[in-house]
Amino acid sequence: MSLPVPDAEASRRAYELLLGSGSDALWTGSNAAVTIADTDGDVAVDLRVSDLDAAVDFAGRRGLRTQITDDRRAGLVDHRPFGVADDIAADGTTMLDHLVLTGGSVEQALALFGGRLGISLRLIRELGDGVAQLFFRTPTVVLEVVAGGGTDDWGLMGLAWRAPSIDGERDRLVAAGIDVSEVRAGRKPGTRVCTVREPAFGTGTLLIQQDGP
């Protein structure tokens, strides 16, 4: 995914602390990649695929218009900021647990992610007033979609990174000058979480530890 940031140097430092050394403003975890862009750029959230041409063909057969860019990415023209992109060799150890997306109605979310993109729907949690959380699972990550909030524009609310030892990871980031909340019980049973309150990450950032099975 690509995240526009106001201070590239601060973002480089933040992501190097979280994900290790990167190159050309690109950091890779074990199942995700993050790149930073100029503040006037657009957020891009991509599904990584092993065969971009086949993914573009699949999208076309599902009625999705795509536009291929020079960096081997195909954006979904009518569903920005989403797209598909060539896979990147995962050389990091930190795993993305889930990302939180917003926008559209519940019906639009079901049609796009479950219908056209063929991502497995695992759970719908009603929040009231027509708003719901929908949880889709790809082979490597969970997409949490908060839909029905009254806007048709899709957006990225945040990223949740796994921390095998959340207390140690929090202490490490705090020692490096990053503002991190206290560790607390997560909404999902058997999890503990903390919020990383650092604007340099370019999006909401959470650490999560799975204690249970």
NUMARVO-648202 format. One record per residue: residue in one letter; residue number from 1; x negated, y, z negated of N, C-alpha, C in turn. Coordinates in steps of 0.001 Angstrom, whole numbers, plus 500000, padded with zeros to 6 digits. Example, Ala and Ser with C-alpha at 12.3 -4.5 7.8 and 13.67 -1.06 7.14 Angstrom:
# NUMARVO-648202
+------+-----+--------+--------+--------+--------+--------+--------+--------+--------+--------+
: rest :  nr :    n.u :    n.v :    n.w :   ca.u :   ca.v :   ca.w :    c.u :    c.v :    c.w :
+------+-----+--------+--------+--------+--------+--------+--------+--------+--------+--------+
:    A :   1 : 486810 : 494310 : 492200 : 487700 : 495500 : 492200 : 486800 : 496700 : 492200 :
:    S :   2 : 487150 : 497750 : 492920 : 486330 : 498940 : 492860 : 487100 : 500030 : 492130 :
+------+-----+--------+--------+--------+--------+--------+--------+--------+--------+--------+
This chain:
# NUMARVO-648202
+------+-----+--------+--------+--------+--------+--------+--------+--------+--------+--------+
: rest :  nr :    n.u :    n.v :    n.w :   ca.u :   ca.v :   ca.w :    c.u :    c.v :    c.w :
+------+-----+--------+--------+--------+--------+--------+--------+--------+--------+--------+
:    M :   1 : 499160 : 498821 : 500000 : 500000 : 500000 : 500000 : 499124 : 501229 : 500000 :
:    S :   2 : 499636 : 502314 : 500543 : 498898 : 503565 : 500617 : 499616 : 504604 : 499762 :
:    L :   3 : 498846 : 505304 : 498911 : 499420 : 506256 : 497967 : 498778 : 507627 : 498161 :
:    P :   4 : 499573 : 508644 : 498498 : 499021 : 509999 : 498576 : 498734 : 510535 : 497184 :
:    V :   5 : 497566 : 511169 : 497006 : 497171 : 511668 : 495684 : 496613 : 513085 : 495826 :
:    P :   6 : 496786 : 513919 : 494791 : 496280 : 515296 : 494863 : 494786 : 515413 : 494605 :
:    D :   7 : 494209 : 514450 : 493900 : 492788 : 514509 : 493533 : 492153 : 513159 : 493841 :
:    A :   8 : 491512 : 513061 : 495011 : 490968 : 511780 : 495461 : 489881 : 511259 : 494525 :
:    E :   9 : 489039 : 512137 : 493994 : 487959 : 511690 : 493121 : 488510 : 511111 : 491822 :
:    A :  10 : 489514 : 511775 : 491262 : 490123 : 511259 : 490040 : 490786 : 509915 : 490296 :
:    S :  11 : 491397 : 509758 : 491464 : 492050 : 508492 : 491802 : 491032 : 507388 : 492022 :
:    R :  12 : 489932 : 507717 : 492658 : 488876 : 506703 : 492837 : 488386 : 506203 : 491484 :
:    R :  13 : 488167 : 507123 : 490566 : 487689 : 506722 : 489240 : 488725 : 505842 : 488547 :
:    A :  14 : 489994 : 506237 : 488642 : 491047 : 505483 : 487958 : 491157 : 504069 : 488519 :
:    Y :  15 : 491159 : 503932 : 489844 : 491319 : 502600 : 490429 : 490073 : 501741 : 490271 :
:    E :  16 : 488909 : 502364 : 490213 : 487710 : 501580 : 489927 : 487743 : 501033 : 488508 :
:    L :  17 : 488285 : 501806 : 487575 : 488444 : 501305 : 486213 : 489430 : 500151 : 486159 :
:    L :  18 : 490508 : 500265 : 486941 : 491564 : 499249 : 486881 : 491237 : 498009 : 487700 :
:    L :  19 : 490750 : 498213 : 488943 : 490588 : 497100 : 489880 : 489144 : 496793 : 490244 :
:    G :  20 : 488192 : 497568 : 489735 : 486801 : 497335 : 490098 : 486392 : 498190 : 491278 :
:    S :  21 : 485208 : 497970 : 491775 : 484670 : 498781 : 492866 : 485485 : 498602 : 494137 :
:    G :  22 : 485698 : 499704 : 494831 : 486384 : 499659 : 496118 : 485467 : 500163 : 497216 :
:    S :  23 : 485984 : 500227 : 498420 : 485209 : 500748 : 499545 : 486155 : 501496 : 500463 :
:    D :  24 : 485708 : 502697 : 500918 : 486515 : 503518 : 501813 : 487908 : 503770 : 501241 :
:    A :  25 : 487950 : 504096 : 499959 : 489211 : 504397 : 499275 : 490182 : 503228 : 499305 :
:    L :  26 : 489649 : 502002 : 499346 : 490468 : 500794 : 499357 : 490038 : 499887 : 498214 :
:    W :  27 : 491037 : 499409 : 497439 : 490770 : 498474 : 496352 : 491656 : 497253 : 496544 :
:    T :  28 : 491101 : 496090 : 496307 : 491884 : 494872 : 496468 : 491935 : 494106 : 495157 :
:    G :  29 : 493129 : 493622 : 494833 : 493297 : 492697 : 493737 : 493362 : 491298 : 494306 :
:    S :  30 : 493844 : 490352 : 493518 : 493905 : 488983 : 494011 : 495055 : 488771 : 494986 :
:    N :  31 : 496060 : 489655 : 494943 : 497221 : 489483 : 495825 : 497756 : 490800 : 496375 :
:    A :  32 : 496994 : 491886 : 496259 : 497484 : 493185 : 496715 : 496303 : 494094 : 497015 :
:    A :  33 : 496562 : 495102 : 497825 : 495540 : 496088 : 498156 : 496137 : 497484 : 498006 :
:    V :  34 : 495329 : 498410 : 497511 : 495751 : 499794 : 497331 : 494744 : 500697 : 498024 :
:    T :  35 : 495260 : 501653 : 498782 : 494397 : 502676 : 499360 : 494990 : 504033 : 499021 :
:    I :  36 : 494136 : 505046 : 498894 : 494615 : 506386 : 498592 : 494513 : 507242 : 499845 :
:    A :  37 : 495433 : 508211 : 499932 : 495499 : 509095 : 501094 : 495611 : 510527 : 500614 :
:    D :  38 : 495486 : 511477 : 501560 : 495628 : 512886 : 501217 : 497016 : 513153 : 500661 :
:    T :  39 : 497104 : 514204 : 499865 : 498366 : 514495 : 499185 : 499515 : 514771 : 500128 :
:    D :  40 : 499223 : 515185 : 501387 : 500297 : 515437 : 502342 : 500635 : 514204 : 503177 :
:    G :  41 : 500046 : 513083 : 502838 : 500349 : 511839 : 503546 : 501629 : 511212 : 503016 :
:    D :  42 : 501958 : 510072 : 503579 : 503178 : 509367 : 503192 : 502840 : 508104 : 502406 :
:    V :  43 : 503704 : 507770 : 501460 : 503604 : 506473 : 500789 : 503869 : 505375 : 501815 :
:    A :  44 : 503102 : 504303 : 501760 : 503333 : 503145 : 502621 : 503297 : 501897 : 501765 :
:    V :  45 : 504324 : 501079 : 501880 : 504411 : 499825 : 501138 : 504514 : 498707 : 502169 :
:    D :  46 : 503479 : 497879 : 502252 : 503394 : 496877 : 503307 : 503447 : 495463 : 502753 :
:    L :  47 : 504100 : 494587 : 503493 : 503994 : 493160 : 503260 : 502815 : 492663 : 504082 :
:    R :  48 : 501830 : 492072 : 503416 : 500640 : 491589 : 504122 : 500941 : 490249 : 504790 :
:    V :  49 : 500540 : 490123 : 506048 : 500839 : 488919 : 506823 : 499566 : 488421 : 507501 :
:    S :  50 : 499526 : 487122 : 507757 : 498352 : 486537 : 508410 : 498373 : 486736 : 509919 :
:    D :  51 : 499544 : 486977 : 510489 : 499679 : 487158 : 511934 : 500608 : 488336 : 512184 :
:    L :  52 : 500016 : 489524 : 512421 : 500822 : 490728 : 512569 : 501730 : 490651 : 513792 :
:    D :  53 : 501219 : 490133 : 514892 : 502033 : 490049 : 516110 : 503267 : 489178 : 515878 :
:    A :  54 : 503078 : 488068 : 515180 : 504213 : 487190 : 514900 : 505209 : 487886 : 513969 :
:    A :  55 : 504693 : 488666 : 512997 : 505582 : 489375 : 512079 : 506377 : 490451 : 512813 :
:    V :  56 : 505742 : 491138 : 513759 : 506440 : 492154 : 514542 : 507524 : 491501 : 515403 :
:    D :  57 : 507195 : 490349 : 515971 : 508187 : 489626 : 516771 : 509366 : 489187 : 515905 :
:    F :  58 : 509078 : 488695 : 514713 : 510132 : 488283 : 513782 : 511020 : 489466 : 513425 :
:    A :  59 : 510385 : 490616 : 513128 : 511154 : 491800 : 512770 : 512060 : 492224 : 513922 :
:    G :  60 : 511541 : 492168 : 515141 : 512344 : 492541 : 516302 : 513540 : 491642 : 516484 :
:    R :  61 : 513362 : 490350 : 516231 : 514475 : 489415 : 516358 : 515515 : 489613 : 515270 :
:    R :  62 : 515107 : 490263 : 514169 : 516049 : 490584 : 513097 : 516632 : 491995 : 513250 :
:    G :  63 : 516348 : 492640 : 514372 : 516919 : 493955 : 514635 : 516179 : 495113 : 513994 :
:    L :  64 : 514913 : 494914 : 513607 : 514118 : 495960 : 512986 : 513161 : 496567 : 514006 :
:    R :  65 : 513216 : 497886 : 514151 : 512291 : 498575 : 515039 : 510971 : 498821 : 514324 :
:    T :  66 : 509856 : 498557 : 514997 : 508542 : 498734 : 514398 : 507678 : 499643 : 515261 :
:    Q :  67 : 506683 : 500241 : 514628 : 505713 : 501077 : 515326 : 504328 : 500702 : 514834 :
:    I :  68 : 503505 : 500155 : 515730 : 502164 : 499707 : 515367 : 501209 : 500885 : 515384 :
:    T :  69 : 500377 : 500994 : 514338 : 499387 : 502051 : 514249 : 497998 : 501478 : 514472 :
:    D :  70 : 496996 : 502367 : 514545 : 495634 : 501932 : 514850 : 495032 : 501049 : 513763 :
:    D :  71 : 495538 : 501140 : 512538 : 494962 : 500346 : 511450 : 495648 : 498984 : 511305 :
:    R :  72 : 496233 : 498517 : 512399 : 496871 : 497202 : 512424 : 497990 : 497117 : 511398 :
:    R :  73 : 498804 : 498151 : 511401 : 499990 : 498201 : 510557 : 501195 : 498469 : 511440 :
:    A :  74 : 502299 : 497820 : 511149 : 503545 : 498084 : 511853 : 504555 : 498611 : 510854 :
:    G :  75 : 504880 : 499891 : 510962 : 505864 : 500478 : 510084 : 507270 : 500152 : 510544 :
:    L :  76 : 508183 : 500002 : 509595 : 509586 : 499809 : 509945 : 510195 : 501185 : 510188 :
:    V :  77 : 510456 : 501502 : 511447 : 510815 : 502853 : 511852 : 512015 : 503389 : 511090 :
:    D :  78 : 513019 : 502570 : 510904 : 514257 : 503026 : 510262 : 514299 : 502749 : 508770 :
:    H :  79 : 513200 : 502244 : 508225 : 513183 : 501888 : 506799 : 511854 : 502292 : 506176 :
:    R :  80 : 511482 : 503539 : 506361 : 510251 : 504025 : 505729 : 510436 : 504028 : 504215 :
:    P :  81 : 509390 : 503711 : 503447 : 507975 : 503608 : 503786 : 507493 : 502181 : 504048 :
:    F :  82 : 508392 : 501257 : 504387 : 508017 : 499853 : 504463 : 507404 : 499490 : 505812 :
:    G :  83 : 506568 : 498452 : 505772 : 505962 : 497944 : 506984 : 505327 : 496596 : 506739 :
:    V :  84 : 504696 : 496072 : 507777 : 503899 : 494853 : 507664 : 502497 : 495185 : 508149 :
:    A :  85 : 501502 : 494503 : 507612 : 500119 : 494820 : 507949 : 499268 : 493570 : 507872 :
:    D :  86 : 498137 : 493607 : 508603 : 497191 : 492501 : 508555 : 496760 : 492250 : 507125 :
:    D :  87 : 496633 : 490990 : 506772 : 496203 : 490628 : 505438 : 494758 : 491056 : 505217 :
:    I :  88 : 494422 : 491354 : 503975 : 493069 : 491721 : 503582 : 492537 : 490647 : 502648 :
:    A :  89 : 491307 : 490236 : 502891 : 490717 : 489221 : 502026 : 490723 : 489704 : 500583 :
:    A :  90 : 491321 : 488915 : 499698 : 491433 : 489296 : 498289 : 490123 : 488979 : 497582 :
:    D :  91 : 489406 : 490037 : 497192 : 488144 : 489795 : 496487 : 488189 : 490324 : 495061 :
:    G :  92 : 489368 : 490722 : 494603 : 489507 : 491170 : 493227 : 490129 : 490078 : 492372 :
:    T :  93 : 490154 : 490315 : 491084 : 490714 : 489322 : 490168 : 492027 : 489781 : 489552 :
:    T :  94 : 492273 : 491087 : 489550 : 493504 : 491597 : 488949 : 494689 : 491307 : 489860 :
:    M :  95 : 495758 : 490770 : 489287 : 496932 : 490387 : 490076 : 498055 : 491396 : 489882 :
:    L :  96 : 498710 : 491756 : 490994 : 499912 : 492578 : 490920 : 501074 : 491675 : 490533 :
:    D :  97 : 501722 : 491977 : 489404 : 502845 : 491165 : 488946 : 504111 : 491512 : 489728 :
:    H :  98 : 504425 : 492803 : 489803 : 505588 : 493233 : 490575 : 505481 : 494713 : 490905 :
:    L :  99 : 506244 : 495144 : 491888 : 506353 : 496557 : 492192 : 507815 : 496945 : 492168 :
:    V : 100 : 508069 : 498202 : 491807 : 509439 : 498690 : 491649 : 509746 : 499672 : 492774 :
:    L : 101 : 510799 : 499376 : 493524 : 511240 : 500205 : 494639 : 512586 : 500818 : 494298 :
:    T : 102 : 512892 : 501962 : 494907 : 514167 : 502622 : 494657 : 514805 : 503034 : 495975 :
:    G : 103 : 516136 : 503211 : 495936 : 516840 : 503749 : 497087 : 517843 : 502789 : 497677 :
:    G : 104 : 518705 : 503333 : 498545 : 519695 : 502518 : 499215 : 520779 : 502019 : 498283 :
:    S : 105 : 521769 : 501412 : 498865 : 522821 : 500778 : 498084 : 522447 : 499324 : 497831 :
:    V : 106 : 523198 : 498682 : 496974 : 522962 : 497256 : 496731 : 523116 : 496480 : 498027 :
:    E : 107 : 524136 : 496814 : 498810 : 524368 : 496113 : 500079 : 523208 : 496331 : 501048 :
:    Q : 108 : 522667 : 497563 : 501102 : 521543 : 497836 : 501983 : 520294 : 497067 : 501554 :
:    A : 109 : 520075 : 496991 : 500250 : 518912 : 496249 : 499748 : 519029 : 494767 : 500086 :
:    L : 110 : 520215 : 494205 : 499901 : 520422 : 492794 : 500232 : 520225 : 492552 : 501718 :
:    A : 111 : 520730 : 493475 : 502544 : 520626 : 493301 : 503991 : 519187 : 493402 : 504466 :
:    L : 112 : 518431 : 494371 : 503930 : 517056 : 494579 : 504392 : 516109 : 493511 : 503870 :
:    F : 113 : 516038 : 493368 : 502548 : 515026 : 492482 : 501971 : 515435 : 491011 : 502064 :
:    G : 114 : 516677 : 490727 : 501729 : 517113 : 489338 : 501780 : 517466 : 488868 : 503163 :
:    G : 115 : 518190 : 489708 : 503931 : 518645 : 489301 : 505250 : 517589 : 489442 : 506326 :
:    R : 116 : 517190 : 490660 : 506618 : 516299 : 490901 : 507748 : 514853 : 490473 : 507491 :
:    L : 117 : 514344 : 490735 : 506286 : 512963 : 490355 : 505993 : 512854 : 488939 : 505446 :
:    G : 118 : 513970 : 488343 : 505071 : 513966 : 486946 : 504653 : 513268 : 486680 : 503338 :
:    I : 119 : 513274 : 487668 : 502412 : 512630 : 487490 : 501114 : 513646 : 486906 : 500134 :
:    S : 120 : 513216 : 485939 : 499359 : 514111 : 485199 : 498469 : 514646 : 486081 : 497338 :
:    L : 121 : 515975 : 486180 : 497234 : 516616 : 486891 : 496134 : 516711 : 485958 : 494933 :
:    R : 122 : 516218 : 486418 : 493775 : 516215 : 485586 : 492583 : 517223 : 486022 : 491527 :
:    L : 123 : 517514 : 487337 : 491468 : 518368 : 487813 : 490381 : 518929 : 489182 : 490733 :
:    I : 124 : 520194 : 489416 : 490348 : 520790 : 490754 : 490396 : 521237 : 491098 : 488990 :
:    R : 125 : 520783 : 492242 : 488498 : 521141 : 492694 : 487151 : 521925 : 493999 : 487286 :
:    E : 126 : 523196 : 493975 : 486938 : 524044 : 495156 : 487037 : 523682 : 496142 : 485930 :
:    L : 127 : 523522 : 497421 : 486309 : 523179 : 498464 : 485347 : 524334 : 499421 : 485092 :
:    G : 128 : 525426 : 499288 : 485855 : 526577 : 500157 : 485683 : 526622 : 501280 : 486692 :
:    D : 129 : 527820 : 501808 : 486952 : 528017 : 502924 : 487891 : 527490 : 502606 : 489278 :
:    G : 130 : 527589 : 501355 : 489690 : 527166 : 500965 : 491025 : 525681 : 500772 : 491203 :
:    V : 131 : 524910 : 500918 : 490128 : 523446 : 500754 : 490182 : 523087 : 499345 : 489714 :
:    A : 132 : 522110 : 498733 : 490383 : 521686 : 497381 : 490006 : 520202 : 497208 : 490272 :
:    Q : 133 : 519605 : 496294 : 489527 : 518244 : 495849 : 489792 : 518331 : 494532 : 490555 :
:    L : 134 : 517650 : 494478 : 491684 : 517590 : 493250 : 492466 : 516149 : 492763 : 492465 :
:    F : 135 : 515970 : 491490 : 492199 : 514628 : 490922 : 492123 : 514439 : 489934 : 493278 :
:    F : 136 : 513491 : 490269 : 494150 : 513141 : 489409 : 495281 : 511732 : 488872 : 495044 :
:    R : 137 : 511487 : 487635 : 495469 : 510160 : 487054 : 495279 : 509552 : 486649 : 496610 :
:    T : 138 : 508368 : 487189 : 496881 : 507561 : 486726 : 498004 : 506682 : 485594 : 497478 :
:    P : 139 : 505868 : 484958 : 498318 : 504986 : 483906 : 497803 : 503988 : 484384 : 496751 :
:    T : 140 : 503733 : 485711 : 496683 : 502684 : 486179 : 495778 : 503110 : 487254 : 494798 :
:    V : 141 : 504249 : 487895 : 494996 : 504595 : 489030 : 494140 : 506114 : 489199 : 494093 :
:    V : 142 : 506584 : 489848 : 493033 : 508008 : 490137 : 492881 : 508291 : 491572 : 493310 :
:    L : 143 : 509359 : 491763 : 494080 : 509838 : 493091 : 494431 : 511076 : 493378 : 493583 :
:    E : 144 : 510991 : 494383 : 492741 : 512143 : 494823 : 491958 : 512712 : 496053 : 492651 :
:    V : 145 : 513960 : 495992 : 493055 : 514592 : 497088 : 493785 : 515709 : 497663 : 492932 :
:    V : 146 : 515601 : 498946 : 492584 : 516666 : 499641 : 491869 : 517511 : 500339 : 492929 :
:    A : 147 : 518706 : 499814 : 493177 : 519547 : 500279 : 494279 : 520858 : 500842 : 493760 :
:    G : 148 : 521468 : 501706 : 494584 : 522762 : 502265 : 494223 : 522685 : 503566 : 493466 :
:    G : 149 : 521525 : 504217 : 493495 : 521354 : 505459 : 492743 : 521798 : 506703 : 493472 :
:    G : 150 : 522393 : 506560 : 494667 : 522937 : 507717 : 495363 : 522063 : 508304 : 496440 :
:    T : 151 : 520940 : 507657 : 496776 : 520089 : 508135 : 497859 : 519825 : 507004 : 498834 :
:    D : 152 : 519774 : 507350 : 500124 : 519467 : 506351 : 501138 : 517975 : 506248 : 501406 :
:    D : 153 : 517178 : 507159 : 500816 : 515738 : 507156 : 501035 : 515070 : 506154 : 500102 :
:    W : 154 : 514286 : 505251 : 500693 : 513555 : 504278 : 499899 : 512291 : 504913 : 499337 :
:    G : 155 : 511872 : 504460 : 498179 : 510651 : 504981 : 497586 : 510006 : 503975 : 496653 :
:    L : 156 : 508790 : 504288 : 496234 : 508036 : 503451 : 495304 : 508052 : 504110 : 493934 :
:    M : 157 : 508566 : 503387 : 492926 : 508611 : 503912 : 491562 : 507374 : 503536 : 490770 :
:    G : 158 : 506820 : 502339 : 490993 : 505657 : 501962 : 490207 : 505137 : 500570 : 490501 :
:    L : 159 : 503947 : 500296 : 489946 : 503261 : 499013 : 490090 : 502982 : 498440 : 488705 :
:    A : 160 : 503149 : 497143 : 488568 : 502859 : 496457 : 487305 : 501754 : 495439 : 487551 :
:    W : 161 : 500618 : 495619 : 486871 : 499449 : 494754 : 487035 : 499335 : 493810 : 485852 :
:    R : 162 : 499007 : 492557 : 486125 : 498853 : 491580 : 485046 : 497569 : 491811 : 484279 :
:    A : 163 : 497667 : 491601 : 482973 : 496508 : 491723 : 482095 : 496453 : 490473 : 481220 :
:    P : 164 : 495513 : 489572 : 481463 : 495431 : 488350 : 480649 : 495279 : 488648 : 479162 :
:    S : 165 : 494566 : 489740 : 478851 : 494428 : 490186 : 477457 : 494803 : 491655 : 477419 :
:    I : 166 : 496068 : 491940 : 477172 : 496546 : 493310 : 477316 : 495956 : 494233 : 476258 :
:    D : 167 : 495708 : 493729 : 475069 : 495120 : 494570 : 474025 : 493704 : 494983 : 474402 :
:    G : 168 : 492925 : 494022 : 474900 : 491567 : 494333 : 475313 : 491536 : 495267 : 476506 :
:    E : 169 : 492444 : 495072 : 477455 : 492485 : 495928 : 478634 : 492903 : 497346 : 478249 :
:    R : 170 : 493878 : 497452 : 477356 : 494277 : 498783 : 476898 : 493111 : 499479 : 476212 :
:    D : 171 : 492427 : 498788 : 475321 : 491300 : 499395 : 474613 : 490223 : 499853 : 475599 :
:    R : 172 : 489976 : 499065 : 476637 : 488952 : 499420 : 477628 : 489324 : 500697 : 478368 :
:    L : 173 : 490585 : 500808 : 478780 : 491021 : 501989 : 479520 : 491040 : 503229 : 478618 :
:    V : 174 : 491507 : 503067 : 477379 : 491524 : 504197 : 476447 : 490104 : 504695 : 476188 :
:    A : 175 : 489159 : 503771 : 476026 : 487763 : 504153 : 475795 : 487187 : 504929 : 476976 :
:    A : 176 : 487748 : 504693 : 478167 : 487287 : 505387 : 479368 : 488018 : 506703 : 479591 :
:    G : 177 : 488896 : 507076 : 478646 : 489565 : 508354 : 478746 : 490924 : 508331 : 479409 :
:    I : 178 : 491491 : 507131 : 479627 : 492801 : 506999 : 480246 : 493876 : 506981 : 479159 :
:    D : 179 : 494957 : 507710 : 479386 : 496070 : 507757 : 478433 : 496950 : 506527 : 478636 :
:    V : 180 : 497016 : 505671 : 477632 : 497788 : 504434 : 477699 : 498661 : 504331 : 476460 :
:    S : 181 : 499911 : 503942 : 476643 : 500827 : 503798 : 475513 : 500415 : 502621 : 474635 :
:    E : 182 : 501052 : 502521 : 473488 : 500872 : 501343 : 472651 : 501492 : 500125 : 473343 :
:    V : 183 : 500987 : 498963 : 473025 : 501538 : 497722 : 473578 : 502880 : 497446 : 472909 :
:    R : 184 : 503850 : 497017 : 473703 : 505198 : 496746 : 473194 : 505751 : 495504 : 473875 :
:    A : 185 : 506835 : 494983 : 473331 : 507492 : 493832 : 473952 : 508126 : 494259 : 475268 :
:    G : 186 : 507978 : 493412 : 476293 : 508573 : 493702 : 477578 : 510032 : 493274 : 477633 :
:    R : 187 : 510734 : 493710 : 478679 : 512137 : 493317 : 478834 : 512269 : 491828 : 479121 :
:    K : 188 : 511316 : 491297 : 479859 : 511342 : 489865 : 480156 : 510829 : 489104 : 478944 :
:    P : 189 : 511572 : 488107 : 478470 : 511115 : 487339 : 477312 : 509710 : 486774 : 477526 :
:    G : 190 : 508903 : 486860 : 476467 : 507562 : 486317 : 476553 : 506546 : 487242 : 477169 :
:    T : 191 : 506898 : 488525 : 477363 : 505941 : 489466 : 477947 : 505647 : 490601 : 476981 :
:    R : 192 : 504464 : 491174 : 477126 : 504062 : 492387 : 476415 : 503556 : 493369 : 477459 :
:    V : 193 : 503879 : 494645 : 477277 : 503549 : 495640 : 478295 : 503007 : 496904 : 477644 :
:    C : 194 : 502348 : 497721 : 478451 : 501987 : 499085 : 478059 : 501972 : 499944 : 479312 :
:    T : 195 : 502284 : 501216 : 479145 : 502370 : 502155 : 480249 : 501069 : 502936 : 480375 :
:    V : 196 : 500524 : 502980 : 481582 : 499312 : 503746 : 481852 : 499744 : 505122 : 482343 :
:    R : 197 : 499581 : 506131 : 481493 : 500081 : 507473 : 481801 : 498971 : 508298 : 482443 :
:    E : 198 : 498682 : 507964 : 483699 : 497584 : 508601 : 484417 : 498057 : 509001 : 485812 :
:    P : 199 : 498303 : 510308 : 486063 : 498792 : 510743 : 487375 : 497872 : 510375 : 488533 :
:    A : 200 : 496589 : 510176 : 488251 : 495637 : 509879 : 489323 : 495957 : 508571 : 490037 :
:    F : 201 : 496733 : 507681 : 489419 : 497085 : 506437 : 490087 : 498075 : 506656 : 491228 :
:    G : 202 : 498729 : 507801 : 491258 : 499616 : 508114 : 492374 : 500989 : 507491 : 492293 :
:    T : 203 : 501246 : 506698 : 491277 : 502559 : 506086 : 491061 : 502622 : 505586 : 489621 :
:    G : 204 : 503819 : 505307 : 489125 : 503938 : 504741 : 487795 : 503149 : 503442 : 487690 :
:    T : 205 : 502466 : 503261 : 486572 : 501580 : 502104 : 486428 : 501807 : 501434 : 485075 :
:    L : 206 : 501944 : 500125 : 485122 : 502235 : 499327 : 483934 : 501259 : 498157 : 483880 :
:    L : 207 : 500879 : 497786 : 482672 : 500139 : 496539 : 482444 : 501080 : 495558 : 481785 :
:    I : 208 : 501017 : 494299 : 482183 : 501927 : 493298 : 481646 : 501174 : 492005 : 481361 :
:    Q : 209 : 501444 : 491431 : 480203 : 500868 : 490149 : 479821 : 501987 : 489150 : 479621 :
:    Q : 210 : 501858 : 488003 : 480245 : 502844 : 486935 : 480106 : 502354 : 486001 : 479011 :
:    D : 211 : 503041 : 486013 : 477863 : 502632 : 485179 : 476743 : 503276 : 483806 : 476786 :
:    G : 212 : 504498 : 483760 : 477295 : 505226 : 482505 : 477312 : 504975 : 481740 : 478585 :
:    P : 213 : 505640 : 480591 : 478780 : 505474 : 479762 : 479971 : 506086 : 480434 : 481200 :
+------+-----+--------+--------+--------+--------+--------+--------+--------+--------+--------+
